[in-house]
Amino acid sequence: MTELLIPDVNRVNCPSRAILEHVTSRWGVLVLAALGERSYRFSELRRHVGGVSEKMLAQTLQALERDGFVLRDAKPVIPPRVDYSLTPLGREAAEQVSSLARWVEHRVPEVQAARVAYDEAKA
């Protein structure tokens, strides 16, 4: 009988690590936060998430879709239309990472000051 292991992100083979990586990657956080606002078409989302390449956005969306966070809705029209939105699980994840992202935005001055102090102490 296979032993059922309790998820533990600190365990090397725990599947939670891959999920955490998808959710907390730079692009994962930004995509989840954006989709937390509304659904987007691919090109709209790429413009909204500044700096992401088409390839990285596609990979990020595919990973988040596979994990059950993102819903890809392909409409059978010409030209093709694909909308991306969050699943209920994705909405939960988006709330968590959006909170962290907003905290980081508010703490930029303190982090920058700490970096300057660190760099001056090392010089």
Summary of the structure (lengths in Angstrom):
residues: 123
radius of gyration: 18.0
end to end distance: 58.9
largest distance: 60.9
contacts: 305
relative contact order: 0.13
helix: 62%
strand: 11%
